[in-house]
Amino acid sequence: MNPTRGPEPAERLDVSVVLPCFNEEACVAELTDEIHGVVSKMPVTYEVIYVDDASTDGTLAVLRGLQSSRPWLRVLRHSVNSGESAGTSTAFRHARGDVVVTMDSDQQNDPADIPRLLAALEGVDCVCGVRRRRGDGDGFVRRISSKIGNGWRNAVTGVRVSDAGCTYRAIRREAARDLPVFNGMHRFLPTLLTFQGFRFREIEVNHRPRTTGASKYGIGNRVWLGLADCFAMRWWRRRAVRGDRVEPELRA
């Protein structure tokens, strides 16, 4: 069984907004209500799911407190710290929405872009954000590392992705079912989808400065590991099984 595939949700919804998080107690409350303020105005049924990756601060307590008065909010908890890719996989497995919107939990993704991501899904299986203006405090270092990493990924994998480090995306749930799970998977998601026969497009999204906490990534775990992972993608490109292999009229 593929670890991203779980039992069918009991209640199907239109949209699941999912956020892996680790030590973000200072911003999850404001971000949660900001997301709700956007999505609640749309003609959709929805849920917001946080996957707490064994935070060591008060993140879980804050989320549990929010959950008590927000029936649309769900909180999942990893027993051990497993990384952002594991959090994304957990969210895919438990999401009830026909479309899953993945966001970072540090407030750098702007919830106001959610309607645009959903609208851009027409005719494709995934919409990937491209950060319009980097809001990072050490923007020069990040821009250089991202440029190197994106160029290398595109050359090695044969799939052009403008901003693989941006995890602000909208993806149809059926397209996420067969994704392999490994550390770093979230950065290769559009590449993996392409190998499996799905289609994605890119749109520009806002990128806000971080106001609380600290980045979990640096040069060591952003560039070098990503460069090495590209060789695994070359192997996967040759071995991938198409995810859209069932005739459309026979899909559940």
Secondary structure by P-SEA (a helix, b strand, c coil): ccccccccccccccccbbbbbccccccaaaaaaaaaaaaaaccccbbbbbbccccccaaaaaaaaaacccccbbbbbbcccccaaaaaaaaaacccccbbbbbbccccccccaaaaaaaacccccccccccccccccaaaaaaaaaaaaaaaaaaaaccccccccccccccccccccccccccccccaaaaaaaaabbbbbbbbbbbbcccccccccccccccaaaaaaaaaaaaaaacccccccccccccc
